[in-house]
Amino acid sequence: MAAVVRAQVALGRSEEAASLAQQAFDLGEAEFSRDMRDKPDELGYSVAGYDELTELTMSVVKAEANQTATISRIGKVKNDVLRAALLISAARGISEN
């Protein structure tokens, strides 16, 4: 799903990208949380969903229209480590823009 979101952003389809990104965040966060429960001794960056969500975040925020909604969604992430990583990814994506 993250690849489709990146394609939508590249094609300038911000609304479609934003909608798909919200779904991808929900799925990715659920996957991350499930894997953290199953592997509590793992570091956050090695848990399923981490790479996909950080890459998705960097891609989505490159479209200025998606920045506010994406950062708002990141604020709702329950895991502190994941939320911090996603905020860093958002900052990187915005700065690369």
Summary of the structure (lengths in Angstrom):
residues: 97
radius of gyration: 12.7
end to end distance: 21.9
largest distance: 40.4
contacts: 301
relative contact order: 0.18
helix: 79%
strand: 0%
